[in-house]
Amino acid sequence: MESLSTRGRLVVMAGREARPSIPIGPFYVKSCSMVGFMIFTEPPHVLEAAARRIGRWLAEKRIEVPIDRVLPLSQTAEAHRLQEGRTLEGRVHLRGKLLVRPE
């Protein structure tokens, strides 16, 4: 909540079973709003507009994506194992995104 500005917007992307604790008091007095976002239900034109905005922000260096490691295409199976180890099993620590590059 500390990082939200007055009239800021909190975009929630979480699993259906997620039960986050949100301090309503600070949220309320800053006149913030909360929006749920499920990528699979958005129409193509919304996703395209979002992708263009994100691409522009990346090019302008307004946002930065942390990269844990870059793997060659031949190691795509390893990238999947790492991601599953993090996401499904919680046994792998990643400090950013995994990228797979063409060889």
N, C-alpha and C positions, 0 to 999 in steps of 0.2 A: 504494500500500500504506500510505503514511503516514496517509491519512485513514480507513482501516478501523480500527474499534475491536476490542478483544479479543472474540472470537466473532462478529465482523462477517460479513456476507454480501456477496459480490461477485456481482452479477447480470450475466451476459454476454449482450449482444445484438449479434451481429456476423455478418457474412456467412460463408458456408461456407468460403470461401478464406482467412479471416482467420487469421493466425498471430501473436497477440500474445505478447510476452515478459512472463512473470509471475515476479517474484522469489519463488520458493517458500519460501526460508528465513524471511523475515518473515511470510509467509502462514501457514506451519506453526506458528511459535512463538506466534502470536496466536490459534491455534485457529479460524481463519476457515473459511468454506465458500464454494464457488462453485456457482452454479446457472445453467444455460443457459436461455434463454427465447426461444421462437419463437412470436410472437403468432398466427400462422396455424394452429397446431396446438392451441391452447388451447380448451377447450369454452366455450360462451357464459356459463355461470354463473361461471366463473373470470374472464373478461373483465369481466363486469358488476360483480363484487365489487371488482376492481382499479380500475375506473372510479369507483365510489362512493368508494373510499378516496382516490384522487387528487383527486376533486372536494372531498372534505372537507378534505384537506390544503391545497388551494388557498384554500378559503374561510377556513380558519384561519390563512392566511399562513405555514404551516409550510414550504411550498415556493414558489418563484417561478419563473415561466417567462420567460426573456428574449424580448422581441419585437423583431425587426429592423424590421418595418414592417407597416402595415395597409393593405390595398388594397381598393377597392370591388369588388363582385361583377363589374362590367363589365370588370375587369382580371385576371380569373382566369387567362387565358392568359399574361399577364405573370408572374403568380405561379408558374405551371408552368415558364416559361422560366428564371426566377431559380433555382428549386429544381433543375432539371435542370443548369443551369450550375454549380451548387455540387456536387451529388451525383455527376453523371455525368462532368462535364468538369473540375471543380476550378478553374474560371476565375472564379467569382463568390464573393465573401466575404460571408457573412451572419453577423451577431452575435446571432442568435436566430431565433425562428420567424417564418414568414410567416402573417399572418392575412388571410382574405378575409371581409369583412363585407357583409351585405345592404345594398342601397341604399335 
